[in-house]
Amino acid sequence: MKTFRFAKYIVLAGAVGVLGSCDSFLDVNNNPNAVVAAPAGNVLVAAQTQLGFMAGSDLHRFTSLIVQQFAGQGGSAQQPVQYDRGVITGSDVNNAFRFGIYATGLADMQQLINTTQETSPVYAGIAKIMQAYLYGVTTDCFGDIPFTEALKFVENGAPKYDKSEDVYKGILALLDAGVADLKKPSALKPTAEDLIYGGDLVKWEKFANTLKMRLYVHYYPKFPADATKGIGDLLAAQAPVMGSEADNFQLRFEAVVGKTNPIDQFERSSRANQFFPSATLVGIMNTKADPRRTTYFTEFGGAGQYTGAANGAGAAVSTDFSRMHTYLRGARTGTGLQDYAGSAPIRMLTYAEYQFILAEYYARTGNLASAKTAFDAGITASMTMAEIPAAARTAYIAARPALTATNAIQQIIEEKYVANFGVVSEPWVDYRRTGFPQLALPASAQTTAILRILPYSDADRAANPTNTPARTSLIVPSVFWDPGK
């Protein structure tokens, strides 16, 4: 017998190849007093907490630096500066890929499915929907990944890697299965232990359908028929989707040391003065006099002035830039650089993003009037999250150029890029598939182009050498939807 946490340790240890004899190892650790399985509510808390931390940790730093929402500083020896210049190695992604995603996040979710599917399928349904989200982010960042043979625990420590297109198909099926489970009779249902939606199953179904729309919009522009059909079918069926900011898929954190959000923790205690808003993002917002700057960034250079750090130029130690502000760190608690509550949510998929997905769909299908309606709604939702006064929001929307057949996609994606500040991976996905916003190669870049994929984990390559694909370049299209622009 073993506890749930022990089961997770087995899959982790087996994955990195440190178990010599599984049977003898299990015999030594066979504790007759151990709990057979952790309560479903406890496992749900663990899975959601890990998901929120993942979305604000390594993968967020890699992708937000690549897509120039942030820039590294503090000298060439610092990791954010190296990442900024395109130097991301297999050892850099070990924690994110093998441990954070598979051995912790997905494993927690799978154990929840395994232990609740028969008696309390609502928990299993929520776990499947969360798995779908995490698998989606993972394949968008890494391309081909373990999927059909993953999470077998001791039964298979060396899973095959499935093609990213097949992973997408599997994710869509997983979402359908998850929604079906939400509607089954269930002995137990979550309440407060559901840290994301508080046990509101309608919101989980809305999120699942909105996540489907995110996945389908990725098929543009390479597979337009698939994207149009997928989104169009959901709209025609009037599937429940996010209806306001209250439906955001996000995890809130606490204003308590050790419980603040991971973006705040990185700046506060891990790598202070190494992670600054990029001149690319700040420049886009400065050009438009975007009122969200007041909560996105601190002022630098004078009252009402905002200055971003140039990507790749962090060889010298400098802090003469605006810093991330309350939107990503929570309320101010004093006047010092680190005086923030740290309780801002980690946003993973928002109502604002949903509206920009709609805007793109309508623009690509020739309905510019509906595209404009969704475009304005996306900006409104983003500014609501950023606590921007209504008058400033209205003036900003009024100043936006009319959407036309030639400029609509660029305008939509650039506004989505701003709205998705702090959202893991998605701004990088949009850049790779649309080419917007237009990015210049960082200073002192060690590559000849903006990165289009992350390397595979060295730990996974050591543990699973037969199945882990070779990856010799990070600048070639490696996800099925990537048109290579």
N, C-alpha and C positions, 0 to 999 in steps of 0.2 A: 504494500500500500504506500501511497505517496501523496503529498499535498499537491495542489495545483502549481505552486511556485516551484516545487521540485521537478514536476513534469516539464516546466519551461526550461529549467536548468539543463535537463537531459537533452532537449533539442539544441540548445546553444552549445553544449559541450560536444555533442555528436557532430554538429556542423563544422566545428573547427578542428575536429579530428583528435581530440584528446582522450576519448574513451577507448581503452584497449579491449576490454571484454564487457559488453553491455550486461550480460547475465550476472557476472560476479559483482559488478558495480551496483546493480540493483539489489543483490542479496545483502551486501554490506550496509546499504542504506534503507533496508526494509524496516520501517518503524511501525510496530503494531499500534502505537498510540497516535499516529498521524491522522489528520483529517483527510478523508478520501478526496474531497474537492472543496475548494473555497466557495462560499455563498455567491450566487449569481450577481448580486448587487455589488459585492466587493470586486469581483472580476471586471464588471462593467466600469466601475470607477477607475481601476487600474488601466484598462484599455483606453478609456477616454483621456485620462491624464497623459498617457504615453503619446497618444495621437496629437494632443495639443502641444506637447513639448517638441515632438518631431517637426510639427509645422512651423515652429518658431526657432528651430535650432540649425543644425548643419545644412539641411537641404534649403532652408530659407536663405542662409548666408551664401551658399554656392550660387543659387539661382538669382538672387537679388543683386549680387555683384556682377554676374555675367550680363544681366539685362540692364545694368547701370541705374538701378534705383538707389544703390549704395556704392560707396567707394572705400577701398582699404587705405589706411594710413598707419603711421608709426614706424616706418623703416622697412627696408626690403626683406628683413628677416622675419617679419610678422606674417602669419598665415593669411589674413585678409588681403594683404598687398599681393602675395603670390597668387591667390585665387583671382584677384582682380586682373592680373596679367595673364590669366589662362593656365596657370600651373596648378592643376588639381590632379592628385595622384590616387592610385588605388588604395594606399594606406590612409589617405585623407577621408575616404568614404566608408572605411570599415565600420565605424560606429553607426553611421546612418543606415547603411544597406544591410549588413548582416545582422547587426545586433538591434538597433533601434526599430527597424522596419519588420524584419522577419522574426527574430528570436524573442522580441518583446511585443511590439504592437500587434502584428498579425497573429502571433501565437496566442496572445491573450484572447483575441477575438475568436480564434478557432476553438480554444478550450471552452469558451462561452457557448459557442454553437454546439459542440460535442455534448455538453452537460445539460443543455436546456431544450434541445430540439424536440424531444418527445413530450415533455411535461409542461414546459413554459416557453413555447416557440416565439413569443414576443421578444424575449431576450435574444434568441437566435436571429430573429429578423433584424433587430438593431445591429447586432454584430456583423451580419452579412452586409448591411448597408455601409457600415464603417469600413469593413474590408474592401468594399468596392471603391470607396473614396481613396483609401491608402494604396491599393493596387494601381489605381489610375494615376496618382501622383508618381508612384514608383516607375511605372512603364514610361510615363512622359519624360522622366529624368534619365532613365537608364536604357530604354529601348526594350529588347527582349529580356524577360525575367522569368524566374520560376513561378509557375502558376498552377497548372493541373497536378503536378507532383509535389508542390510545396505543402508545408504544414502537415506532413505525415508523421512528424515527430520521430521516434526511434525506428519506425518502419522504413524510412527513406531519408537518409542524411545527405544524399547527393542527387537532388532533383534535376530534371532536365529544364532547360530554358525554353519557354514558349515564345513564339513570334509575337511582337507587340500588337499586330492586328488581331491575332487570336485572343490575346489577353483582353483587348477591348470587347470582343464578342462575349468572352466569359464574364467580364465585369457587368455588362448589360443584363446577362442572364442572372447573375448574382443579385442585382438590384430587383429584378422581378421576383426572385425567390424570397428576398428579404421583405418586400412589400406584402407578399402572400402570407408570410409568417406573422406579420403584424395583425392580420385579420383572423387568426386562428384562436380557438379557445386556449386560454393559458392559465395555469395554476397560479403563477406569480407574474406580476407586472411591475416594472420599475416606477418609482416616484422620484423622490429627491436624490437618490443615488445616480440618476441619469443627469449628469452634470451639464449636458448640452441642452436638452429639451424638457427636462423635468418630468419625463414619462408621457409627454404629449405625443401620442402615436400619429395624429394627423400631421404634426410638424415633421415627423420622421418620413412620412409618405411624401410630403411636399419636397423635402430635401432630396429624397431618392429620385423623384422625377426631374428636379432642377439639375441634379448631378448628371442625369441622362442627357439633358440639353447641353451641359458643358461638354460632355464627351462627343455628342453629335456635332457641335460647332467646330470641333477640332478637325473634322473631315474637310472643312473648307480650307483652302481652295482646291486641294488636290482631288477630292472625291465629292464634288458638289451635290450630285444626285443623292448620295447616302446622307449627307448632312441635311439637305432639304427635306427628304422623306422622314428622317428620324424626328426632327423638330416639328415638322408639319403634322405628323401623325399624333404627337403628344398634344399639340394645340387643337387638332380636330376632335380628339377624344376628350378634351377639356379635363385633362389629367390635373389633379391638384398640384400646384407649384407654389413657390415662395410668394407671399402676398404683401410683405412689408419687411422692414428691418428687424422686426421681432422674430422672423423666421431664419435669420442668419445662422449658418452653421459655424459656430465659434465656441471657444472654451474660455470662460472667465477665470481669472486668477485672483489671488488675495494680496492685500497690502501687508504682507507678513514676510519677514526675512525667510528666504528659502522656499517661499510659495508664490513669489512674483513670476510674471511671465518670462519665458526664456530670452526674448529680445532684450528686456530690461536687465535680466541677470547677466547677459553677455557684456553689456555696457557697464553695469554697476560693479561687478566683481570679477568677471572672467578676463575680459580684454578691453578695459577702458581706453578710450582715445584711439581706437583702431577701426571703427565702423561708423562712417559718416554719410549723410545723404549725398547722393551723387550730383555733380554739376549738370548731368543730363536731365534728371528728373526735376531738379530745382530750376534749371533753365527753361524747361517746357512750362512750368508753372509761373515763373517770373514773366515770361513773354505774354501770358494771358492774364496777369495780375490775379492769379487764382487765390480766392480767399481762404482756401484750405491750408495755405502756407502757415496761417496763424496757429494751427494745432498740429500740423505735420512737423514743422521745423521751429527751432529757436531763431531769433533774429541774430544777424551778424553783419556788421558793416554800417550800422545805423538803424534808427527806428524804421520799422517797416521794410528792412532790407534782409535778403536771404541769400546765402552764399553756399554753393555746393562744392564738394571736393572733386577734382578731376580724377577720373578712373585711370589707374596705372601709375599715377604720379606720386605715390606715397613713399618714395625713398627717403625723403627728409622727414623728420619728426615735426609735425605741425598740427595744431588744433585750431587754426584760424578759419573755421567754417561753421555754418549752422549745424546743429545737432538734431537728432530725432527728438520729438517733443511729445506732448500729452497723448496724441492719437495712438502712438505705439507704446507709451510708457505709463499712462494713467495720470491722475491729477498731480499737480505740483504740490509738494509738501514743504517747500522752503525756497531759498534763492540760489542754492548751490547747484553745481552741474549734475549731481546725482540725486537731487532732492525730488524724487518722483515716487508715487505710491506703488508703481509696478503692477497695478491691477488691471491694466487695459487688456481686453480679450485678444486672444490669437484668433484672427478671422481666417477661416478656411474656404468658405464659399458664401457670398453675401447676396442679398436681394439686389443690390446695385449691380453686381456682376450678372445676375439673371437678366436684368433689363438690357444690359449691353449685349448679351447673347441674342436676345430678341431683336435688338436694333440691327445687329449684323445679319441675322436671318432675313429680316425684312428688306434690308438694303440689297442683299445678294439676290433676292427674288423680285426686285423691282418695285417694291412698295415703300417709296421714300417717305410718304406721309406717316405710315405706321412706324417706320424706322425713327423718324424724328420724335414721335411720341415716346417711344421706348428710350431713345437717347436722352431726352430731357428727364425722364423718370430715373434713369441711371445716375445722372448728375445730381438730381435732387436727393436720391437715397444716399449717395456718397457724402454729400454735404450735410445731410442729417446726421450721419454717423460721426462726422467731423465737428458737429455742433456749430455750424455756420449759420448766422442769422438769415432769416427768410429774405430780407431785402437784398443782401449781398448775393445770395443764391440766385434770385430772380434776375439781377443785373448781369451776373456771369452768364446765365443761359441765354439771355437776350443778346449778348455780345458774340455768341458763337455764329460762325458763318452758316448759311443754309446748306443742308446736306444735298449733294448732287451725285450723279452717277460716277463722277470721277474722284470726288473727295470723301465720299461717305465712309469708306472702310478705314481710311487713315484717321479721320476725325473720331470715329467710334473706338478704334483700338487705342488711340492716344488718350482718350478720356478714360477708357477702361484701365489703362496702364497706371494712371494717376489714382483712380478709385481703388485699385488692387494693391496699393502700397501696404506692404507687410504680409501679403498673401503668398504662401509658398508656391513656387513653380509656375503658376498660371501666366504671369506677365512674360516669362521666358517662352512658354508655349506659344503665346500670341505673336511674339517677335519672330520665332522660327517659322511659323506658318504664314504670316502676313508681311514680314519685313518692317513692321511698325512697332514702336517708333524707330526712326532711322538712327542707327548707332554707329559712331566712329570707333575704330580699333583703339583700345586703351594705350596710353603712353607706355613705352617699354614692354609692350605685349610680347609674350613668348610664343605666340601663334600668329598665323597669317590671316586669321578671320575670327569672328566671334564664335565662341564654343556653341556646339549644337547638341552635345550629349555629355554625360558624365562618365568617368571610367568605372569599370567594374571593381568591386572590392578585392583587395589582395587576400584577405582572409577567406573569401569565398573561392577565389582561384586556388588557394592552397588546399582547401577542404574538398573542393569539387572540380578538380582540374579537367576531367573528361568533358564536363558539360558547360563550364563557363566559357563563353565565346571569346575569341581574341578581339582586342580593341586597340588598334594601332593609331587611331586619330580621333580627336574630339571635335573636329571641325567639319565632319562629313555628316549628311543626314542619316540618322540611325533609327528613327521612329517612323512607322509606316505612313503617318500623316504629313511628315515633313517634306515640303516640296523643294527644299534646298535653296530657298531664296537668300 
